[in-house]
């Protein structure tokens, strides 16, 4: 049972990391386009456009489920890790 809690904690961590990685990757692409190349970022093609201006599309509009997914992954991580610690400490006492 301890291994199960630990495995589920690791899986929740990987999922949380993937959401975080996507956010940071997109933020880096946009920042490089706007600051480094002085262009306009086209969110529909996820590319830098040096000729035309494009409207800003917020991250939560492009990825509406990321905030709730990250929150669920974090809570799941905390619960499974707590379960792992409780089971591990329970085995020591008994």
C-alpha positions, -999 to +999 in steps of 0.1 A: +000+000+000+029+023+007+043+018-028+009+026-042+007+060-023+042+068-034+036+059-070+004+080-071+023+109-055+050+107-082+024+105-110+006+136-096+040+154-095+047+145-132+013+159-142+018+191-122+052+195-138+038+190-173+013+218-168+040+241-153+063+233-182+038+242-208+031+275-191+068+284-188+075+273-223+048+295-238+057+324-216+093+321-228+082+320-265+061+351-260+088+370-241+114+362-267+091+374-295+081+406-278+113+416-261+140+399-282+126+402-317+103+432-311+075+414-329+039+405-322+030+370-310+003+352-330-014+330-305-034+312-331-002+298-347+020+301-316+046+320-337+063+353-337+051+377-365+074+406-373+050+422-398+015+423-383+001+431-349-020+404-332-044+406-303-034+393-269-051+361-259-047+353-221-033+320-211-065+310-192-084+315-224-060+294-245-058+266-218-090+270-197-085+238-177-048+242-167-055+261-134-080+235-121-058+206-134-028+220-116-048+226-084-062+190-085-028+176-092-013+195-063-040+185-039-038+149-051+000+150-045-004+163-010-031+137-001-012+107-015+020+118+001+002+122+034-012+088+030+023+074+023+037+090+054+007+079+076+010+043+064+048+043+068+045+057+104+017+033+112+039+003+102+067+015+126+044+018+156+028-016+151 
